[in-house]
Amino acid sequence: MDRATRVVVLTGAGISTESGIPDFRGPQGVWTKNPQAEKLSNIHYYMADPEVRKASWKARLEHPAWNAKPNAGHFALAELEKRGKLHALITQNIDEFHQMAGNSPDKVLEVHGTVRKVVCMACGMTAPMQKALDRVRAGEEDPPCRDCGGILKSATISFGQQLVPELIERAMRAAGEADLFFTVGTSLQVYPIAGAVELANGAGAKIVILNAEPTPFDEIADAVFREPIGALLPKLLQP
Ligand code: NAD
């Protein structure tokens, strides 16, 4: 880490579990405990079934992100940027905790979007999530777009939905430019972004993996750590 000058970090849901936001596939994961919940993350069910949308809005009202805060792991990555070593922070998370911890928005590549905004699936209008949630609290179970009547959804990438090609390109380009590629709290099962590890490795970067459970890339990694992120990351990144 001391020698590295272009660190690219890839984070996943595991960095936010210590803030109280469950991951999907860990032992306490949302899908591990309730496989049906996966339906709420699938664009086809969401667009076709008003009952799925109503359930999604209910779940958004209760989303743990509204009352949670970034933790020591997020702050350690903000420090890494202050030291001038962070080339890019690719995140699969939708909670915006990296920006809240102090990473600059231009370093953070949110490849799965953000839950703090809504988007209209018909006209593309975007608006703050809290405004839509106010409408749900006021009794609209599935609030439509105020501009065109279209279906509103959180500005996240659901399963079955297209990723934003420019963002994926930027993430992959950054991975290819890294001298150290560091994955934090991700099971590395979701493609294409998991492919960034292979790409960085092929381009000669050292690979470091910090995740409580094994990942498919542990064998090609130069170092693998299993400790809790909030405790280990600040120590690992200390100058
Ligand atoms: P994942 O659920 O597939 O994997 C998370 C991994 O983190 C697990 O392997 C788990 O063992 C590990 N982990 C959990 N807490 C940890 C800790 N404290 N210390 C060390 N390791 C820990 O998550 P993923 O790979 O990010 O993929 C899931 C998808 O779900 C992502 O695409 C993301 O968009 C979405 N998601 C986001 C959030 C969020 O924004 N906070 C939360 C849940 C899901």
Residues whose N, C-alpha, C, O or C-beta is under 5 A from the ligand:
A	BS01	NAD	G12 A13 G14 S16 T17 E18 I21 P22 D23 F24 R25 G26 Q92 N93 I94 D95 H112 G185 T186 S187 L188 N211 A212 E213 R226 E227 P228 I229
